[in-house]
Amino acid sequence: MNALATETRALSIAGIRRLLRAPIVGRQLYLCGQVESTNATLSRLARSGAPEGTVVLAEAQTAGRGRLGQPWFSPPGVNLYASVLFRGPLALKEAPLFSFIGGLALADAVREAGASPAIKWPNDVLVDGRKVAGSLIECGARGGEVEYLIVGVGANLNVDLDELTEALGPAAAGATSLRAATGREVDRDAFTASYLNALDAWAQRYRAEGLRPVLEAWRELDILTGRRVEIRSGGPPFVGRVAGVDPDGRLVVKDALGERRTVSTEEIYPCD
Protein backbone atom coordinates (compact mmCIF):
# COMPACT_ATOMS: atom_id res chain seq x y z
CA MET A 1 0.00 0.00 0.00
CA ASN A 2 1.03 3.63 -0.36
CA ALA A 3 1.98 6.04 2.44
CA LEU A 4 -1.68 6.78 3.11
CA ALA A 5 -2.46 3.23 4.16
CA THR A 6 -5.99 2.40 5.20
CA GLU A 7 -6.78 2.64 8.90
CA THR A 8 -10.03 1.43 10.39
CA ARG A 9 -11.71 3.85 12.79
CA ALA A 10 -15.26 3.02 13.75
CA LEU A 11 -18.05 5.51 13.32
CA SER A 12 -19.60 6.76 16.54
CA ILE A 13 -23.20 7.87 17.00
CA ALA A 14 -22.10 9.97 19.97
CA GLY A 15 -19.38 11.58 17.84
CA ILE A 16 -21.83 12.35 15.05
CA ARG A 17 -24.47 13.73 17.41
CA ARG A 18 -21.98 16.15 18.97
CA LEU A 19 -21.75 17.88 15.58
CA LEU A 20 -25.30 17.32 14.33
CA ARG A 21 -27.47 20.44 14.26
CA ALA A 22 -30.12 19.36 11.75
CA PRO A 23 -33.66 19.71 13.16
CA ILE A 24 -35.10 16.78 11.16
CA VAL A 25 -32.39 14.63 9.59
CA GLY A 26 -30.86 12.42 12.27
CA ARG A 27 -33.86 12.31 14.59
CA GLN A 28 -33.14 8.60 14.71
CA LEU A 29 -29.69 7.22 13.90
CA TYR A 30 -29.01 3.54 13.28
CA LEU A 31 -25.39 2.40 12.97
CA CYS A 32 -24.93 -1.10 11.55
CA GLY A 33 -21.79 -3.15 11.18
CA GLN A 34 -22.48 -4.79 7.82
CA VAL A 35 -25.66 -4.70 5.74
CA GLU A 36 -26.70 -5.60 2.23
CA SER A 37 -27.19 -1.88 1.63
CA THR A 38 -28.26 1.03 3.78
CA ASN A 39 -31.07 1.79 1.31
CA ALA A 40 -32.51 -1.73 1.63
CA THR A 41 -32.28 -1.56 5.42
CA LEU A 42 -33.95 1.84 5.60
CA SER A 43 -36.64 0.78 3.12
CA ARG A 44 -37.72 -1.95 5.52
CA LEU A 45 -37.79 0.56 8.40
CA ALA A 46 -39.79 3.01 6.26
CA ARG A 47 -42.44 0.41 5.48
CA SER A 48 -42.68 -0.26 9.22
CA GLY A 49 -43.46 3.39 9.92
CA ALA A 50 -40.06 4.93 10.71
CA PRO A 51 -40.35 8.73 10.97
CA GLU A 52 -38.93 11.27 8.56
CA GLY A 53 -35.30 12.03 9.29
CA THR A 54 -34.38 8.45 10.18
CA VAL A 55 -30.80 7.67 9.14
CA VAL A 56 -29.14 4.30 8.57
CA LEU A 57 -25.34 4.18 8.57
CA ALA A 58 -23.17 1.14 7.97
CA GLU A 59 -19.50 0.30 8.32
CA ALA A 60 -19.72 -1.97 5.26
CA GLN A 61 -22.17 -3.05 2.55
CA THR A 62 -22.23 -6.39 0.79
CA ALA A 63 -24.42 -5.24 -2.12
CA GLY A 64 -24.07 -1.46 -2.32
CA ARG A 65 -25.41 -0.01 -5.55
CA GLY A 66 -25.04 3.17 -7.51
CA ARG A 67 -27.03 4.62 -10.38
CA LEU A 68 -28.39 2.16 -12.98
CA GLY A 69 -27.70 -0.72 -10.61
CA GLN A 70 -23.93 -0.40 -10.82
CA PRO A 71 -22.11 -1.93 -7.81
CA TRP A 72 -20.59 0.44 -5.25
CA PHE A 73 -17.38 -0.82 -3.62
CA SER A 74 -18.12 -0.70 0.12
CA PRO A 75 -15.13 -1.89 2.19
CA PRO A 76 -15.42 -1.75 6.01
CA GLY A 77 -14.37 1.07 8.28
CA VAL A 78 -13.10 3.66 5.82
CA ASN A 79 -15.95 5.38 3.97
CA LEU A 80 -19.46 6.74 4.41
CA TYR A 81 -22.49 4.63 3.51
CA ALA A 82 -25.68 6.36 4.60
CA SER A 83 -29.38 6.52 3.80
CA VAL A 84 -31.85 9.17 4.96
CA LEU A 85 -35.64 8.92 5.03
CA PHE A 86 -37.97 11.68 3.84
CA ARG A 87 -41.75 11.61 3.73
CA GLY A 88 -44.41 13.64 1.88
CA PRO A 89 -46.25 15.51 0.86
CA LEU A 90 -44.31 14.95 -2.35
CA ALA A 91 -45.53 14.26 -5.86
CA LEU A 92 -43.90 11.29 -7.56
CA LYS A 93 -42.33 13.55 -10.19
CA GLU A 94 -40.43 15.36 -7.41
CA ALA A 95 -38.52 12.25 -6.36
CA PRO A 96 -35.67 12.55 -8.93
CA LEU A 97 -35.05 16.13 -7.80
CA PHE A 98 -33.65 14.79 -4.55
CA SER A 99 -30.62 13.65 -6.55
CA PHE A 100 -29.73 17.34 -6.82
CA ILE A 101 -30.33 17.88 -3.09
CA GLY A 102 -28.21 14.85 -2.21
CA GLY A 103 -25.45 15.96 -4.56
CA LEU A 104 -25.35 19.48 -3.15
CA ALA A 105 -25.20 18.15 0.42
CA LEU A 106 -22.31 15.86 -0.49
CA ALA A 107 -20.54 18.74 -2.22
CA ASP A 108 -20.93 20.91 0.88
CA ALA A 109 -19.43 18.18 3.06
CA VAL A 110 -16.56 17.62 0.62
CA ARG A 111 -15.83 21.35 0.64
CA GLU A 112 -15.89 21.44 4.45
CA ALA A 113 -13.39 18.56 4.44
CA GLY A 114 -10.95 20.68 2.45
CA ALA A 115 -11.48 19.71 -1.20
CA SER A 116 -13.08 21.49 -4.17
CA PRO A 117 -16.12 19.56 -5.44
CA ALA A 118 -17.78 19.45 -8.84
CA ILE A 119 -20.95 17.64 -9.89
CA LYS A 120 -21.53 15.44 -12.95
CA TRP A 121 -25.23 15.02 -13.71
CA PRO A 122 -27.16 13.73 -12.01
CA ASN A 123 -25.49 12.53 -8.85
CA ASP A 124 -21.70 12.11 -9.14
CA VAL A 125 -19.53 14.34 -6.94
CA LEU A 126 -16.01 14.75 -8.27
CA VAL A 127 -12.72 16.05 -6.92
CA ASP A 128 -9.96 16.81 -9.43
CA GLY A 129 -12.11 15.22 -12.13
CA ARG A 130 -12.44 11.88 -10.34
CA LYS A 131 -15.52 10.49 -8.61
CA VAL A 132 -15.47 10.63 -4.84
CA ALA A 133 -19.17 10.21 -4.01
CA GLY A 134 -22.60 9.52 -5.43
CA SER A 135 -26.23 9.22 -4.42
CA LEU A 136 -29.12 6.88 -5.15
CA ILE A 137 -32.78 7.85 -4.78
CA GLU A 138 -35.43 5.23 -4.06
CA CYS A 139 -39.03 5.68 -3.03
CA GLY A 140 -42.31 4.01 -2.26
CA ALA A 141 -45.40 5.59 -3.80
CA ARG A 142 -49.15 5.27 -3.72
CA GLY A 143 -51.55 6.91 -6.14
CA GLY A 144 -48.98 9.28 -7.65
CA GLU A 145 -47.84 10.49 -4.22
CA VAL A 146 -44.59 9.60 -2.50
CA GLU A 147 -45.17 7.59 0.66
CA TYR A 148 -41.48 7.63 1.56
CA LEU A 149 -38.27 8.67 -0.19
CA ILE A 150 -34.74 7.52 0.60
CA VAL A 151 -31.57 9.41 -0.26
CA GLY A 152 -28.71 6.93 -0.16
CA VAL A 153 -25.08 8.02 -0.53
CA GLY A 154 -21.66 6.48 -0.73
CA ALA A 155 -18.55 8.59 -0.27
CA ASN A 156 -14.93 7.46 -0.58
CA LEU A 157 -13.29 9.01 2.45
CA ASN A 158 -10.25 7.05 3.62
CA VAL A 159 -10.21 4.05 1.28
CA ASP A 160 -6.76 3.37 -0.14
CA LEU A 161 -6.41 3.88 -3.89
CA ASP A 162 -4.70 0.50 -4.21
CA GLU A 163 -7.85 -1.10 -2.82
CA LEU A 164 -9.97 0.81 -5.33
CA THR A 165 -7.76 -0.42 -8.18
CA GLU A 166 -7.91 -4.00 -6.97
CA ALA A 167 -11.70 -3.88 -6.62
CA LEU A 168 -12.64 -1.78 -9.64
CA GLY A 169 -9.93 -2.54 -12.16
CA PRO A 170 -9.69 0.01 -15.01
CA ALA A 171 -12.73 1.89 -13.65
CA ALA A 172 -10.63 2.95 -10.66
CA ALA A 173 -8.90 5.49 -12.91
CA GLY A 174 -12.05 7.59 -12.63
CA ALA A 175 -12.34 7.31 -8.85
CA THR A 176 -10.53 8.77 -5.86
CA SER A 177 -10.94 9.33 -2.13
CA LEU A 178 -10.95 12.47 -0.02
CA ARG A 179 -7.92 11.19 1.82
CA ALA A 180 -5.98 10.89 -1.42
CA ALA A 181 -7.19 14.32 -2.58
CA THR A 182 -6.39 16.19 0.63
CA GLY A 183 -3.39 14.22 1.87
CA ARG A 184 -4.87 13.64 5.31
CA GLU A 185 -7.23 11.25 7.03
CA VAL A 186 -10.86 12.34 7.04
CA ASP A 187 -12.74 12.35 10.34
CA ARG A 188 -15.70 10.18 9.38
CA ASP A 189 -17.90 11.35 12.26
CA ALA A 190 -17.34 14.98 11.27
CA PHE A 191 -17.94 14.29 7.58
CA THR A 192 -21.13 12.37 8.34
CA ALA A 193 -22.49 15.16 10.53
CA SER A 194 -21.54 17.76 7.92
CA TYR A 195 -23.37 15.82 5.21
CA LEU A 196 -26.50 15.27 7.33
CA ASN A 197 -26.60 18.95 8.33
CA ALA A 198 -26.30 20.04 4.71
CA LEU A 199 -28.90 17.52 3.50
CA ASP A 200 -31.40 18.77 6.06
CA ALA A 201 -30.73 22.40 5.10
CA TRP A 202 -31.13 21.78 1.35
CA ALA A 203 -34.27 19.69 1.82
CA GLN A 204 -35.89 22.37 3.96
CA ARG A 205 -34.89 25.08 1.51
CA TYR A 206 -36.42 23.10 -1.35
CA ARG A 207 -39.67 22.76 0.58
CA ALA A 208 -39.74 26.44 1.46
CA GLU A 209 -38.53 28.00 -1.80
CA GLY A 210 -38.98 25.36 -4.50
CA LEU A 211 -36.46 24.02 -6.96
CA ARG A 212 -35.00 27.31 -8.22
CA PRO A 213 -32.36 27.90 -5.48
CA VAL A 214 -31.40 24.23 -5.62
CA LEU A 215 -30.80 24.32 -9.39
CA GLU A 216 -28.96 27.63 -9.15
CA ALA A 217 -26.51 26.18 -6.65
CA TRP A 218 -26.24 22.95 -8.60
CA ARG A 219 -25.42 24.79 -11.84
CA GLU A 220 -22.46 26.48 -10.15
CA LEU A 221 -20.89 23.03 -9.68
CA ASP A 222 -22.09 21.42 -12.93
CA ILE A 223 -19.26 20.26 -15.21
CA LEU A 224 -21.30 18.98 -18.19
CA THR A 225 -23.15 22.02 -19.55
CA GLY A 226 -21.52 23.13 -22.79
CA ARG A 227 -19.59 19.88 -23.24
CA ARG A 228 -19.99 17.20 -25.88
CA VAL A 229 -21.18 13.90 -24.46
CA GLU A 230 -22.10 10.45 -25.65
CA ILE A 231 -25.48 9.19 -24.47
CA ARG A 232 -25.85 5.43 -24.10
CA SER A 233 -29.17 3.74 -23.44
CA GLY A 234 -30.96 0.67 -24.71
CA GLY A 235 -30.75 1.84 -28.33
CA PRO A 236 -27.92 3.20 -30.47
CA PRO A 237 -25.78 5.82 -28.67
CA PHE A 238 -25.74 9.42 -29.86
CA VAL A 239 -23.42 12.36 -29.37
CA GLY A 240 -24.60 15.85 -28.50
CA ARG A 241 -23.79 18.97 -26.53
CA VAL A 242 -25.27 19.50 -23.08
CA ALA A 243 -27.54 22.55 -22.88
CA GLY A 244 -28.30 22.29 -19.15
CA VAL A 245 -31.17 20.78 -17.18
CA ASP A 246 -34.89 21.33 -17.53
CA PRO A 247 -37.28 22.31 -14.67
CA ASP A 248 -37.81 18.60 -13.89
CA GLY A 249 -34.08 17.99 -13.47
CA ARG A 250 -33.61 16.10 -16.73
CA LEU A 251 -30.46 16.69 -18.76
CA VAL A 252 -31.05 18.59 -22.02
CA VAL A 253 -28.76 17.61 -24.89
CA LYS A 254 -28.65 19.06 -28.42
CA ASP A 255 -27.80 16.46 -31.07
CA ALA A 256 -25.88 17.07 -34.30
CA LEU A 257 -29.03 18.41 -36.00
CA GLY A 258 -29.73 20.87 -33.21
CA GLU A 259 -32.65 18.86 -31.87
CA ARG A 260 -33.06 19.07 -28.11
CA ARG A 261 -33.43 15.76 -26.30
CA THR A 262 -34.07 15.17 -22.62
CA VAL A 263 -32.12 12.50 -20.77
CA SER A 264 -33.34 10.96 -17.53
CA THR A 265 -31.87 7.48 -17.02
CA GLU A 266 -29.18 7.00 -19.65
CA GLU A 267 -25.42 6.73 -19.13
CA ILE A 268 -23.45 9.89 -19.91
CA TYR A 269 -19.82 9.91 -21.12
CA PRO A 270 -18.00 13.20 -21.75
CA CYS A 271 -16.26 13.33 -25.14
CA ASP A 272 -13.83 16.15 -24.30
PEQUIJO-V472270 format. One record per backbone hydrogen bond with DSSP energy under -0.5 kcal/mol. CO is the residue of the C=O (numbers start at 1). NH is the residue of the N-H. E is the energy in kcal/mol with one decimal. If there is no record, write none. Layout:
BEGIN
CO|NH|E ; CO|NH|E
END
This chain:
BEGIN
3|5|-1.0 ; 7|9|-0.7 ; 12|16|-2.3 ; 13|17|-2.9 ; 14|18|-1.6 ; 15|19|-0.5 ; 16|19|-1.3 ; 16|20|-0.8 ; 24|27|-1.7 ; 28|55|-2.7 ; 30|32|-0.6 ; 30|57|-3.3 ; 32|59|-1.7 ; 33|59|-0.8 ; 33|60|-1.3 ; 35|62|-2.3 ; 36|63|-2.7 ; 37|41|-2.0 ; 38|42|-2.6 ; 39|43|-2.4 ; 40|44|-1.6 ; 41|45|-1.6 ; 42|46|-2.9 ; 43|47|-2.1 ; 44|48|-0.9 ; 45|50|-2.3 ; 46|49|-1.7 ; 51|54|-1.6 ; 53|26|-3.1 ; 54|85|-2.4 ; 55|30|-2.7 ; 55|57|-0.5 ; 56|83|-2.1 ; 57|32|-2.9 ; 58|81|-0.5 ; 59|77|-1.1 ; 60|35|-1.9 ; 64|72|-2.6 ; 66|69|-1.2 ; 67|70|-1.6 ; 70|66|-4.1 ; 71|73|-0.5 ; 74|61|-1.4 ; 75|78|-0.6 ; 77|9|-1.3 ; 78|158|-2.3 ; 80|155|-2.3 ; 81|58|-1.6 ; 82|153|-3.2 ; 83|56|-2.5 ; 84|151|-2.4 ; 85|53|-3.2 ; 86|149|-3.1 ; 90|146|-3.0 ; 91|94|-1.9 ; 91|95|-0.5 ; 92|95|-1.3 ; 94|97|-1.1 ; 94|98|-0.5 ; 95|98|-1.8 ; 96|99|-1.9 ; 97|100|-0.9 ; 97|101|-1.3 ; 98|102|-2.8 ; 99|103|-2.3 ; 100|104|-2.5 ; 101|105|-2.1 ; 102|106|-2.2 ; 103|107|-2.5 ; 104|108|-2.4 ; 105|109|-2.1 ; 106|110|-2.6 ; 107|111|-2.5 ; 108|112|-2.3 ; 109|113|-1.4 ; 110|115|-2.0 ; 111|114|-1.5 ; 115|117|-0.7 ; 116|128|-0.6 ; 118|126|-3.1 ; 119|121|-0.5 ; 119|223|-1.9 ; 120|124|-2.2 ; 123|135|-0.7 ; 124|120|-2.7 ; 124|126|-0.5 ; 125|132|-3.1 ; 125|133|-1.6 ; 126|118|-1.8 ; 127|130|-1.7 ; 130|127|-2.7 ; 131|176|-2.4 ; 132|156|-3.2 ; 133|125|-2.9 ; 134|154|-2.2 ; 136|152|-2.7 ; 138|150|-3.5 ; 140|147|-2.9 ; 140|148|-1.8 ; 142|145|-1.4 ; 144|92|-2.2 ; 145|142|-2.9 ; 148|140|-2.4 ; 149|86|-3.3 ; 150|138|-2.0 ; 150|152|-0.7 ; 151|84|-1.9 ; 152|136|-2.9 ; 153|82|-2.2 ; 154|134|-2.1 ; 155|80|-2.1 ; 155|157|-0.9 ; 156|178|-2.1 ; 157|179|-2.6 ; 160|163|-0.5 ; 160|164|-1.7 ; 161|165|-2.3 ; 162|166|-2.3 ; 163|167|-2.3 ; 164|168|-3.2 ; 165|169|-2.0 ; 168|171|-1.3 ; 169|172|-2.0 ; 170|173|-1.7 ; 171|174|-1.7 ; 172|175|-1.8 ; 174|131|-3.2 ; 177|181|-2.1 ; 178|182|-2.6 ; 179|183|-2.1 ; 186|188|-0.9 ; 187|191|-2.5 ; 188|192|-2.5 ; 189|193|-2.4 ; 190|194|-2.4 ; 191|195|-2.6 ; 192|196|-2.6 ; 193|197|-2.6 ; 194|198|-2.1 ; 195|199|-2.7 ; 196|200|-2.2 ; 197|201|-2.2 ; 198|202|-2.6 ; 199|203|-2.4 ; 200|204|-2.4 ; 201|205|-2.0 ; 202|206|-2.4 ; 203|207|-2.0 ; 204|208|-1.8 ; 205|209|-3.1 ; 206|210|-2.2 ; 211|215|-2.7 ; 212|216|-2.4 ; 213|217|-2.0 ; 214|218|-2.5 ; 215|219|-2.7 ; 216|220|-1.0 ; 217|221|-0.6 ; 218|221|-1.4 ; 218|222|-0.9 ; 221|119|-2.9 ; 224|227|-2.7 ; 227|242|-2.6 ; 228|271|-3.0 ; 228|272|-0.7 ; 229|240|-2.3 ; 230|232|-0.5 ; 230|269|-2.1 ; 231|238|-1.6 ; 232|267|-2.6 ; 235|233|-0.6 ; 238|231|-3.3 ; 239|256|-0.6 ; 240|229|-3.1 ; 241|254|-2.9 ; 242|226|-2.7 ; 244|252|-3.2 ; 246|249|-2.6 ; 250|246|-2.5 ; 251|253|-0.5 ; 251|263|-3.0 ; 252|243|-3.4 ; 252|244|-0.8 ; 253|255|-0.5 ; 253|261|-3.2 ; 254|241|-2.7 ; 255|258|-2.2 ; 259|255|-2.5 ; 261|253|-3.1 ; 263|251|-2.0 ; 267|232|-2.5 ; 269|230|-2.9
END
